Amino acid sequence: MMLLSLHIVSIAALIAISGGIAYSLGKNEGIRITRLHYEELDEPQDPIAHADTKSFHAEPSS
């Protein structure tokens, strides 16, 4: 019974480690693709920081 528990824990640890590595690699690849996309478009890399804030506020009507 102890051996079964040890196998379950080791398999769970292996899945967690490989999942963490895959997530990290996927996240880095997504960031790289996004940077390449903005370089091709010659746009700023942070569109939210450079957004025109006037469009978010309603103008009062007279």
mmCIF file of the N, C-alpha and C atoms, coordinates in Angstrom:
data_MODEL
# 
_entry.id   MODEL 
# 
loop_
_atom_site.group_PDB 
_atom_site.id 
_atom_site.type_symbol 
_atom_site.label_atom_id 
_atom_site.label_alt_id 
_atom_site.label_comp_id 
_atom_site.label_asym_id 
_atom_site.label_entity_id 
_atom_site.label_seq_id 
_atom_site.pdbx_PDB_ins_code 
_atom_site.Cartn_x 
_atom_site.Cartn_y 
_atom_site.Cartn_z 
_atom_site.occupancy 
_atom_site.B_iso_or_equiv 
_atom_site.pdbx_formal_charge 
_atom_site.auth_seq_id 
_atom_site.auth_comp_id 
_atom_site.auth_asym_id 
_atom_site.auth_atom_id 
_atom_site.pdbx_PDB_model_num 
ATOM 1   N N  . MET A 1 1  ? 0.824   -1.192 0.000   1.00 0.00 ? 1  MET A N  1 
ATOM 2   C CA . MET A 1 1  ? 0.000   0.000  0.000   1.00 0.00 ? 1  MET A CA 1 
ATOM 3   C C  . MET A 1 1  ? 0.869   1.259  0.000   1.00 0.00 ? 1  MET A C  1 
ATOM 4   N N  . MET A 1 2  ? 1.962   1.182  0.711   1.00 0.00 ? 2  MET A N  1 
ATOM 5   C CA . MET A 1 2  ? 2.885   2.314  0.759   1.00 0.00 ? 2  MET A CA 1 
ATOM 6   C C  . MET A 1 2  ? 3.501   2.553  -0.623  1.00 0.00 ? 2  MET A C  1 
ATOM 7   N N  . LEU A 1 3  ? 3.808   1.487  -1.327  1.00 0.00 ? 3  LEU A N  1 
ATOM 8   C CA . LEU A 1 3  ? 4.400   1.602  -2.660  1.00 0.00 ? 3  LEU A CA 1 
ATOM 9   C C  . LEU A 1 3  ? 3.416   2.240  -3.646  1.00 0.00 ? 3  LEU A C  1 
ATOM 10  N N  . LEU A 1 4  ? 2.152   1.884  -3.534  1.00 0.00 ? 4  LEU A N  1 
ATOM 11  C CA . LEU A 1 4  ? 1.128   2.483  -4.395  1.00 0.00 ? 4  LEU A CA 1 
ATOM 12  C C  . LEU A 1 4  ? 1.017   3.983  -4.130  1.00 0.00 ? 4  LEU A C  1 
ATOM 13  N N  . SER A 1 5  ? 1.023   4.363  -2.869  1.00 0.00 ? 5  SER A N  1 
ATOM 14  C CA . SER A 1 5  ? 0.948   5.782  -2.505  1.00 0.00 ? 5  SER A CA 1 
ATOM 15  C C  . SER A 1 5  ? 2.164   6.535  -3.036  1.00 0.00 ? 5  SER A C  1 
ATOM 16  N N  . LEU A 1 6  ? 3.327   5.934  -2.941  1.00 0.00 ? 6  LEU A N  1 
ATOM 17  C CA . LEU A 1 6  ? 4.538   6.559  -3.441  1.00 0.00 ? 6  LEU A CA 1 
ATOM 18  C C  . LEU A 1 6  ? 4.471   6.762  -4.954  1.00 0.00 ? 6  LEU A C  1 
ATOM 19  N N  . HIS A 1 7  ? 3.943   5.785  -5.673  1.00 0.00 ? 7  HIS A N  1 
ATOM 20  C CA . HIS A 1 7  ? 3.801   5.908  -7.112  1.00 0.00 ? 7  HIS A CA 1 
ATOM 21  C C  . HIS A 1 7  ? 2.802   7.008  -7.487  1.00 0.00 ? 7  HIS A C  1 
ATOM 22  N N  . ILE A 1 8  ? 1.709   7.088  -6.789  1.00 0.00 ? 8  ILE A N  1 
ATOM 23  C CA . ILE A 1 8  ? 0.702   8.114  -7.059  1.00 0.00 ? 8  ILE A CA 1 
ATOM 24  C C  . ILE A 1 8  ? 1.282   9.504  -6.842  1.00 0.00 ? 8  ILE A C  1 
ATOM 25  N N  . VAL A 1 9  ? 2.005   9.676  -5.749  1.00 0.00 ? 9  VAL A N  1 
ATOM 26  C CA . VAL A 1 9  ? 2.606   10.977 -5.453  1.00 0.00 ? 9  VAL A CA 1 
ATOM 27  C C  . VAL A 1 9  ? 3.672   11.331 -6.487  1.00 0.00 ? 9  VAL A C  1 
ATOM 28  N N  . SER A 1 10 ? 4.493   10.356 -6.870  1.00 0.00 ? 10 SER A N  1 
ATOM 29  C CA . SER A 1 10 ? 5.552   10.653 -7.838  1.00 0.00 ? 10 SER A CA 1 
ATOM 30  C C  . SER A 1 10 ? 4.974   10.954 -9.222  1.00 0.00 ? 10 SER A C  1 
ATOM 31  N N  . ILE A 1 11 ? 3.923   10.271 -9.616  1.00 0.00 ? 11 ILE A N  1 
ATOM 32  C CA . ILE A 1 11 ? 3.282   10.563 -10.904 1.00 0.00 ? 11 ILE A CA 1 
ATOM 33  C C  . ILE A 1 11 ? 2.633   11.945 -10.871 1.00 0.00 ? 11 ILE A C  1 
ATOM 34  N N  . ALA A 1 12 ? 1.998   12.294 -9.777  1.00 0.00 ? 12 ALA A N  1 
ATOM 35  C CA . ALA A 1 12 ? 1.390   13.625 -9.649  1.00 0.00 ? 12 ALA A CA 1 
ATOM 36  C C  . ALA A 1 12 ? 2.459   14.715 -9.707  1.00 0.00 ? 12 ALA A C  1 
ATOM 37  N N  . ALA A 1 13 ? 3.598   14.481 -9.070  1.00 0.00 ? 13 ALA A N  1 
ATOM 38  C CA . ALA A 1 13 ? 4.687   15.455 -9.102  1.00 0.00 ? 13 ALA A CA 1 
ATOM 39  C C  . ALA A 1 13 ? 5.245   15.592 -10.513 1.00 0.00 ? 13 ALA A C  1 
ATOM 40  N N  . LEU A 1 14 ? 5.385   14.488 -11.217 1.00 0.00 ? 14 LEU A N  1 
ATOM 41  C CA . LEU A 1 14 ? 5.883   14.518 -12.579 1.00 0.00 ? 14 LEU A CA 1 
ATOM 42  C C  . LEU A 1 14 ? 4.929   15.285 -13.502 1.00 0.00 ? 14 LEU A C  1 
ATOM 43  N N  . ILE A 1 15 ? 3.637   15.067 -13.341 1.00 0.00 ? 15 ILE A N  1 
ATOM 44  C CA . ILE A 1 15 ? 2.640   15.787 -14.142 1.00 0.00 ? 15 ILE A CA 1 
ATOM 45  C C  . ILE A 1 15 ? 2.679   17.279 -13.819 1.00 0.00 ? 15 ILE A C  1 
ATOM 46  N N  . ALA A 1 16 ? 2.803   17.623 -12.551 1.00 0.00 ? 16 ALA A N  1 
ATOM 47  C CA . ALA A 1 16 ? 2.840   19.036 -12.159 1.00 0.00 ? 16 ALA A CA 1 
ATOM 48  C C  . ALA A 1 16 ? 4.079   19.730 -12.721 1.00 0.00 ? 16 ALA A C  1 
ATOM 49  N N  . ILE A 1 17 ? 5.219   19.073 -12.651 1.00 0.00 ? 17 ILE A N  1 
ATOM 50  C CA . ILE A 1 17 ? 6.459   19.673 -13.152 1.00 0.00 ? 17 ILE A CA 1 
ATOM 51  C C  . ILE A 1 17 ? 6.403   19.842 -14.663 1.00 0.00 ? 17 ILE A C  1 
ATOM 52  N N  . SER A 1 18 ? 5.975   18.801 -15.372 1.00 0.00 ? 18 SER A N  1 
ATOM 53  C CA . SER A 1 18 ? 5.921   18.902 -16.835 1.00 0.00 ? 18 SER A CA 1 
ATOM 54  C C  . SER A 1 18 ? 4.862   19.908 -17.274 1.00 0.00 ? 18 SER A C  1 
ATOM 55  N N  . GLY A 1 19 ? 3.765   19.995 -16.556 1.00 0.00 ? 19 GLY A N  1 
ATOM 56  C CA . GLY A 1 19 ? 2.741   20.999 -16.862 1.00 0.00 ? 19 GLY A CA 1 
ATOM 57  C C  . GLY A 1 19 ? 3.251   22.412 -16.637 1.00 0.00 ? 19 GLY A C  1 
ATOM 58  N N  . GLY A 1 20 ? 3.999   22.612 -15.578 1.00 0.00 ? 20 GLY A N  1 
ATOM 59  C CA . GLY A 1 20 ? 4.580   23.925 -15.307 1.00 0.00 ? 20 GLY A CA 1 
ATOM 60  C C  . GLY A 1 20 ? 5.573   24.343 -16.377 1.00 0.00 ? 20 GLY A C  1 
ATOM 61  N N  . ILE A 1 21 ? 6.392   23.402 -16.822 1.00 0.00 ? 21 ILE A N  1 
ATOM 62  C CA . ILE A 1 21 ? 7.357   23.693 -17.878 1.00 0.00 ? 21 ILE A CA 1 
ATOM 63  C C  . ILE A 1 21 ? 6.627   24.014 -19.181 1.00 0.00 ? 21 ILE A C  1 
ATOM 64  N N  . ALA A 1 22 ? 5.618   23.225 -19.527 1.00 0.00 ? 22 ALA A N  1 
ATOM 65  C CA . ALA A 1 22 ? 4.868   23.462 -20.760 1.00 0.00 ? 22 ALA A CA 1 
ATOM 66  C C  . ALA A 1 22 ? 4.153   24.812 -20.711 1.00 0.00 ? 22 ALA A C  1 
ATOM 67  N N  . TYR A 1 23 ? 3.589   25.177 -19.577 1.00 0.00 ? 23 TYR A N  1 
ATOM 68  C CA . TYR A 1 23 ? 2.910   26.472 -19.434 1.00 0.00 ? 23 TYR A CA 1 
ATOM 69  C C  . TYR A 1 23 ? 3.908   27.608 -19.613 1.00 0.00 ? 23 TYR A C  1 
ATOM 70  N N  . SER A 1 24 ? 5.076   27.475 -18.989 1.00 0.00 ? 24 SER A N  1 
ATOM 71  C CA . SER A 1 24 ? 6.096   28.507 -19.081 1.00 0.00 ? 24 SER A CA 1 
ATOM 72  C C  . SER A 1 24 ? 6.574   28.678 -20.522 1.00 0.00 ? 24 SER A C  1 
ATOM 73  N N  . LEU A 1 25 ? 6.811   27.578 -21.215 1.00 0.00 ? 25 LEU A N  1 
ATOM 74  C CA . LEU A 1 25 ? 7.255   27.655 -22.606 1.00 0.00 ? 25 LEU A CA 1 
ATOM 75  C C  . LEU A 1 25 ? 6.161   28.248 -23.497 1.00 0.00 ? 25 LEU A C  1 
ATOM 76  N N  . GLY A 1 26 ? 4.924   27.873 -23.269 1.00 0.00 ? 26 GLY A N  1 
ATOM 77  C CA . GLY A 1 26 ? 3.822   28.417 -24.051 1.00 0.00 ? 26 GLY A CA 1 
ATOM 78  C C  . GLY A 1 26 ? 3.630   29.896 -23.806 1.00 0.00 ? 26 GLY A C  1 
ATOM 79  N N  . LYS A 1 27 ? 3.781   30.321 -22.566 1.00 0.00 ? 27 LYS A N  1 
ATOM 80  C CA . LYS A 1 27 ? 3.638   31.731 -22.236 1.00 0.00 ? 27 LYS A CA 1 
ATOM 81  C C  . LYS A 1 27 ? 4.751   32.540 -22.894 1.00 0.00 ? 27 LYS A C  1 
ATOM 82  N N  . ASN A 1 28 ? 5.976   32.045 -22.833 1.00 0.00 ? 28 ASN A N  1 
ATOM 83  C CA . ASN A 1 28 ? 7.093   32.743 -23.463 1.00 0.00 ? 28 ASN A CA 1 
ATOM 84  C C  . ASN A 1 28 ? 6.911   32.809 -24.974 1.00 0.00 ? 28 ASN A C  1 
ATOM 85  N N  . GLU A 1 29 ? 6.427   31.753 -25.579 1.00 0.00 ? 29 GLU A N  1 
ATOM 86  C CA . GLU A 1 29 ? 6.202   31.737 -27.026 1.00 0.00 ? 29 GLU A CA 1 
ATOM 87  C C  . GLU A 1 29 ? 5.114   32.740 -27.406 1.00 0.00 ? 29 GLU A C  1 
ATOM 88  N N  . GLY A 1 30 ? 4.076   32.827 -26.596 1.00 0.00 ? 30 GLY A N  1 
ATOM 89  C CA . GLY A 1 30 ? 3.015   33.798 -26.862 1.00 0.00 ? 30 GLY A CA 1 
ATOM 90  C C  . GLY A 1 30 ? 3.504   35.223 -26.760 1.00 0.00 ? 30 GLY A C  1 
ATOM 91  N N  . ILE A 1 31 ? 4.351   35.497 -25.776 1.00 0.00 ? 31 ILE A N  1 
ATOM 92  C CA . ILE A 1 31 ? 4.917   36.837 -25.631 1.00 0.00 ? 31 ILE A CA 1 
ATOM 93  C C  . ILE A 1 31 ? 5.802   37.161 -26.824 1.00 0.00 ? 31 ILE A C  1 
ATOM 94  N N  . ARG A 1 32 ? 6.583   36.175 -27.285 1.00 0.00 ? 32 ARG A N  1 
ATOM 95  C CA . ARG A 1 32 ? 7.474   36.389 -28.419 1.00 0.00 ? 32 ARG A CA 1 
ATOM 96  C C  . ARG A 1 32 ? 6.671   36.678 -29.692 1.00 0.00 ? 32 ARG A C  1 
ATOM 97  N N  . ILE A 1 33 ? 5.611   35.924 -29.908 1.00 0.00 ? 33 ILE A N  1 
ATOM 98  C CA . ILE A 1 33 ? 4.784   36.122 -31.101 1.00 0.00 ? 33 ILE A CA 1 
ATOM 99  C C  . ILE A 1 33 ? 4.112   37.497 -31.063 1.00 0.00 ? 33 ILE A C  1 
ATOM 100 N N  . THR A 1 34 ? 3.656   37.916 -29.899 1.00 0.00 ? 34 THR A N  1 
ATOM 101 C CA . THR A 1 34 ? 3.031   39.232 -29.765 1.00 0.00 ? 34 THR A CA 1 
ATOM 102 C C  . THR A 1 34 ? 4.027   40.334 -30.074 1.00 0.00 ? 34 THR A C  1 
ATOM 103 N N  . ARG A 1 35 ? 5.257   40.210 -29.572 1.00 0.00 ? 35 ARG A N  1 
ATOM 104 C CA . ARG A 1 35 ? 6.283   41.217 -29.860 1.00 0.00 ? 35 ARG A CA 1 
ATOM 105 C C  . ARG A 1 35 ? 6.589   41.272 -31.353 1.00 0.00 ? 35 ARG A C  1 
ATOM 106 N N  . LEU A 1 36 ? 6.704   40.123 -31.986 1.00 0.00 ? 36 LEU A N  1 
ATOM 107 C CA . LEU A 1 36 ? 6.974   40.097 -33.422 1.00 0.00 ? 36 LEU A CA 1 
ATOM 108 C C  . LEU A 1 36 ? 5.833   40.736 -34.202 1.00 0.00 ? 36 LEU A C  1 
ATOM 109 N N  . HIS A 1 37 ? 4.613   40.495 -33.772 1.00 0.00 ? 37 HIS A N  1 
ATOM 110 C CA . HIS A 1 37 ? 3.446   41.069 -34.442 1.00 0.00 ? 37 HIS A CA 1 
ATOM 111 C C  . HIS A 1 37 ? 3.494   42.596 -34.376 1.00 0.00 ? 37 HIS A C  1 
ATOM 112 N N  . TYR A 1 38 ? 3.784   43.145 -33.198 1.00 0.00 ? 38 TYR A N  1 
ATOM 113 C CA . TYR A 1 38 ? 3.829   44.599 -33.065 1.00 0.00 ? 38 TYR A CA 1 
ATOM 114 C C  . TYR A 1 38 ? 5.018   45.197 -33.799 1.00 0.00 ? 38 TYR A C  1 
ATOM 115 N N  . GLU A 1 39 ? 6.130   44.466 -33.895 1.00 0.00 ? 39 GLU A N  1 
ATOM 116 C CA . GLU A 1 39 ? 7.263   44.968 -34.660 1.00 0.00 ? 39 GLU A CA 1 
ATOM 117 C C  . GLU A 1 39 ? 6.922   45.028 -36.145 1.00 0.00 ? 39 GLU A C  1 
ATOM 118 N N  . GLU A 1 40 ? 6.163   44.066 -36.639 1.00 0.00 ? 40 GLU A N  1 
ATOM 119 C CA . GLU A 1 40 ? 5.753   44.074 -38.044 1.00 0.00 ? 40 GLU A CA 1 
ATOM 120 C C  . GLU A 1 40 ? 4.809   45.233 -38.335 1.00 0.00 ? 40 GLU A C  1 
ATOM 121 N N  . LEU A 1 41 ? 3.964   45.572 -37.389 1.00 0.00 ? 41 LEU A N  1 
ATOM 122 C CA . LEU A 1 41 ? 2.993   46.646 -37.589 1.00 0.00 ? 41 LEU A CA 1 
ATOM 123 C C  . LEU A 1 41 ? 3.551   48.018 -37.240 1.00 0.00 ? 41 LEU A C  1 
ATOM 124 N N  . ASP A 1 42 ? 4.763   48.073 -36.684 1.00 0.00 ? 42 ASP A N  1 
ATOM 125 C CA . ASP A 1 42 ? 5.383   49.320 -36.222 1.00 0.00 ? 42 ASP A CA 1 
ATOM 126 C C  . ASP A 1 42 ? 4.488   50.048 -35.232 1.00 0.00 ? 42 ASP A C  1 
ATOM 127 N N  . GLU A 1 43 ? 3.907   49.310 -34.326 1.00 0.00 ? 43 GLU A N  1 
ATOM 128 C CA . GLU A 1 43 ? 3.057   49.880 -33.286 1.00 0.00 ? 43 GLU A CA 1 
ATOM 129 C C  . GLU A 1 43 ? 3.767   49.755 -31.946 1.00 0.00 ? 43 GLU A C  1 
ATOM 130 N N  . PRO A 1 44 ? 3.357   50.544 -30.961 1.00 0.00 ? 44 PRO A N  1 
ATOM 131 C CA . PRO A 1 44 ? 3.936   50.390 -29.625 1.00 0.00 ? 44 PRO A CA 1 
ATOM 132 C C  . PRO A 1 44 ? 3.611   49.011 -29.055 1.00 0.00 ? 44 PRO A C  1 
ATOM 133 N N  . GLN A 1 45 ? 4.496   48.489 -28.213 1.00 0.00 ? 45 GLN A N  1 
ATOM 134 C CA . GLN A 1 45 ? 4.316   47.145 -27.690 1.00 0.00 ? 45 GLN A CA 1 
ATOM 135 C C  . GLN A 1 45 ? 3.253   47.075 -26.610 1.00 0.00 ? 45 GLN A C  1 
ATOM 136 N N  . ASP A 1 46 ? 2.898   48.183 -26.022 1.00 0.00 ? 46 ASP A N  1 
ATOM 137 C CA . ASP A 1 46 ? 1.877   48.184 -24.980 1.00 0.00 ? 46 ASP A CA 1 
ATOM 138 C C  . ASP A 1 46 ? 0.719   49.066 -25.448 1.00 0.00 ? 46 ASP A C  1 
ATOM 139 N N  . PRO A 1 47 ? -0.232  48.503 -26.175 1.00 0.00 ? 47 PRO A N  1 
ATOM 140 C CA . PRO A 1 47 ? -1.306  49.334 -26.731 1.00 0.00 ? 47 PRO A CA 1 
ATOM 141 C C  . PRO A 1 47 ? -2.197  49.951 -25.666 1.00 0.00 ? 47 PRO A C  1 
ATOM 142 N N  . ILE A 1 48 ? -2.307  49.336 -24.501 1.00 0.00 ? 48 ILE A N  1 
ATOM 143 C CA . ILE A 1 48 ? -3.166  49.873 -23.443 1.00 0.00 ? 48 ILE A CA 1 
ATOM 144 C C  . ILE A 1 48 ? -2.555  51.147 -22.861 1.00 0.00 ? 48 ILE A C  1 
ATOM 145 N N  . ALA A 1 49 ? -1.227  51.152 -22.694 1.00 0.00 ? 49 ALA A N  1 
ATOM 146 C CA . ALA A 1 49 ? -0.565  52.322 -22.120 1.00 0.00 ? 49 ALA A CA 1 
ATOM 147 C C  . ALA A 1 49 ? -0.610  53.508 -23.075 1.00 0.00 ? 49 ALA A C  1 
ATOM 148 N N  . HIS A 1 50 ? -0.642  53.264 -24.377 1.00 0.00 ? 50 HIS A N  1 
ATOM 149 C CA . HIS A 1 50 ? -0.623  54.331 -25.350 1.00 0.00 ? 50 HIS A CA 1 
ATOM 150 C C  . HIS A 1 50 ? -2.010  54.617 -25.936 1.00 0.00 ? 50 HIS A C  1 
ATOM 151 N N  . ALA A 1 51 ? -3.035  54.081 -25.337 1.00 0.00 ? 51 ALA A N  1 
ATOM 152 C CA . ALA A 1 51 ? -4.395  54.257 -25.858 1.00 0.00 ? 51 ALA A CA 1 
ATOM 153 C C  . ALA A 1 51 ? -4.851  55.696 -25.667 1.00 0.00 ? 51 ALA A C  1 
ATOM 154 N N  . ASP A 1 52 ? -5.707  56.136 -26.553 1.00 0.00 ? 52 ASP A N  1 
ATOM 155 C CA . ASP A 1 52 ? -6.274  57.478 -26.455 1.00 0.00 ? 52 ASP A CA 1 
ATOM 156 C C  . ASP A 1 52 ? -7.363  57.441 -25.388 1.00 0.00 ? 52 ASP A C  1 
ATOM 157 N N  . THR A 1 53 ? -7.123  58.078 -24.269 1.00 0.00 ? 53 THR A N  1 
ATOM 158 C CA . THR A 1 53 ? -8.074  58.013 -23.160 1.00 0.00 ? 53 THR A CA 1 
ATOM 159 C C  . THR A 1 53 ? -9.283  58.896 -23.382 1.00 0.00 ? 53 THR A C  1 
ATOM 160 N N  . LYS A 1 54 ? -9.227  59.821 -24.336 1.00 0.00 ? 54 LYS A N  1 
ATOM 161 C CA . LYS A 1 54 ? -10.378 60.683 -24.584 1.00 0.00 ? 54 LYS A CA 1 
ATOM 162 C C  . LYS A 1 54 ? -11.572 59.887 -25.094 1.00 0.00 ? 54 LYS A C  1 
ATOM 163 N N  . SER A 1 55 ? -11.318 58.805 -25.801 1.00 0.00 ? 55 SER A N  1 
ATOM 164 C CA . SER A 1 55 ? -12.419 58.024 -26.350 1.00 0.00 ? 55 SER A CA 1 
ATOM 165 C C  . SER A 1 55 ? -13.182 57.258 -25.269 1.00 0.00 ? 55 SER A C  1 
ATOM 166 N N  . PHE A 1 56 ? -12.586 57.113 -24.093 1.00 0.00 ? 56 PHE A N  1 
ATOM 167 C CA . PHE A 1 56 ? -13.243 56.375 -23.024 1.00 0.00 ? 56 PHE A CA 1 
ATOM 168 C C  . PHE A 1 56 ? -14.195 57.241 -22.202 1.00 0.00 ? 56 PHE A C  1 
ATOM 169 N N  . HIS A 1 57 ? -14.046 58.561 -22.298 1.00 0.00 ? 57 HIS A N  1 
ATOM 170 C CA . HIS A 1 57 ? -14.866 59.449 -21.492 1.00 0.00 ? 57 HIS A CA 1 
ATOM 171 C C  . HIS A 1 57 ? -15.938 60.088 -22.375 1.00 0.00 ? 57 HIS A C  1 
ATOM 172 N N  . ALA A 1 58 ? -17.139 60.118 -21.858 1.00 0.00 ? 58 ALA A N  1 
ATOM 173 C CA . ALA A 1 58 ? -18.258 60.701 -22.616 1.00 0.00 ? 58 ALA A CA 1 
ATOM 174 C C  . ALA A 1 58 ? -18.196 62.218 -22.542 1.00 0.00 ? 58 ALA A C  1 
ATOM 175 N N  . GLU A 1 59 ? -18.464 62.856 -23.651 1.00 0.00 ? 59 GLU A N  1 
ATOM 176 C CA . GLU A 1 59 ? -18.505 64.313 -23.693 1.00 0.00 ? 59 GLU A CA 1 
ATOM 177 C C  . GLU A 1 59 ? -19.889 64.770 -23.230 1.00 0.00 ? 59 GLU A C  1 
ATOM 178 N N  . PRO A 1 60 ? -19.953 65.762 -22.369 1.00 0.00 ? 60 PRO A N  1 
ATOM 179 C CA . PRO A 1 60 ? -21.284 66.260 -21.976 1.00 0.00 ? 60 PRO A CA 1 
ATOM 180 C C  . PRO A 1 60 ? -21.944 66.994 -23.138 1.00 0.00 ? 60 PRO A C  1 
ATOM 181 N N  . SER A 1 61 ? -23.199 66.697 -23.367 1.00 0.00 ? 61 SER A N  1 
ATOM 182 C CA . SER A 1 61 ? -23.920 67.354 -24.466 1.00 0.00 ? 61 SER A CA 1 
ATOM 183 C C  . SER A 1 61 ? -24.508 68.673 -23.991 1.00 0.00 ? 61 SER A C  1 
ATOM 184 N N  . SER A 1 62 ? -24.469 69.694 -24.867 1.00 0.00 ? 62 SER A N  1 
ATOM 185 C CA . SER A 1 62 ? -24.989 70.994 -24.482 1.00 0.00 ? 62 SER A CA 1 
ATOM 186 C C  . SER A 1 62 ? -26.365 71.219 -25.022 1.00 0.00 ? 62 SER A C  1 
# 
